[in-house]
Amino acid sequence: KNTVVGSSHGKLILVGEHSVVYGKPAIALPLPLVEVKASVQSVLNDTLIIDSMYYVGPLPDLPEKMHGIAACIKETLKYLEKPAEGLIIKLESTIPLGRGLGSSAAVAIAVVRSLYAYYGRKLSKGELLELAHLAETYAHGNPSGIDTAAASSDQPIWFQKGHQIESVQIGRPFYLVVADTGRVGDTHAAVASIKNKSTINPIDTQHSIDQLGEISEQARVALAHGNVKLLGNLLNAAQDKLTTLGVSDQGLNQLVNVARDAGAIGAKLTGGGRGGCIVALAHNMNEAKSIAIALEKANARKTWYFTLTE
Ligand code: MEV
């Protein structure tokens, strides 16, 4: 049988990370600048082989940080009523691992798509989200599902747990810059730390979460009306709340400040925080480019910039 490929792109949370875990709405964007490809091929072997940048070998020996993807593969094959043997799954990714750009969700989505395609089976959106969510449970502990939803969507999404995913109106092009601190974030620990905060200091924590929910509501309006200034202010306000919740850190704060000094209208961390990436809003493409250059000079590992349209 020929090699069959499934792919997925990364995701970028514009506003609403963390508060989304507590039922508040969030806005996430597909990030097609980075992607994962999974190729499935048959091989004469009584096990299933994973061939990735981080690990090459049989599925049962996958290192702990890949247990989510192992669970996702096993469950997908169970759905397909196929044994976990005689296959080699090759993973190629340009999404940096653990930086809030949805690498774990994208790997899972690409794998599920590739296995369904390999066996010539039709994959519903519901099945895809369910199977990929399984992998996210290992990566995040208590995932809201926003990563899998955004990584499998080709449009900006309005996401709230327990609600239908809605589309987001984009009133004019917005110019965004993403910069990677180069440090792996620990979403699992960041989510757990807010949970912990909410037991120690429930009122203040809930207040920050409510405000983040409010920011998402206003950001939706700013996007629809093409109000760049308002969106920038909202990104800054979100960064304040996330800092209060304890999920930003020195490296993220530094890049946020560099972006603002270089002209960004607003900037904040994106994803789980405590390492990972920031997102900044620019007035135009040229400014986005110069913000990206300033961030690289300030030791950002990598930067991306793109235009957000509907
Ligand atoms: C991670 O990309 C987003 C978080 O809100 C966690 C989640 O929603 O599962 C931090």
Boltz pocket constraint, residues with backbone or C-beta under 6 A from the ligand:
constraints:
  - pocket:
      binder: B
      contacts: [[A, 13], [A, 16], [A, 17], [A, 18], [A, 19], [A, 20], [A, 21], [A, 100], [A, 140], [A, 142], [A, 143], [A, 144], [A, 145], [A, 146], [A, 147], [A, 187], [A, 191], [A, 271], [A, 272]]
      max_distance: 6.0
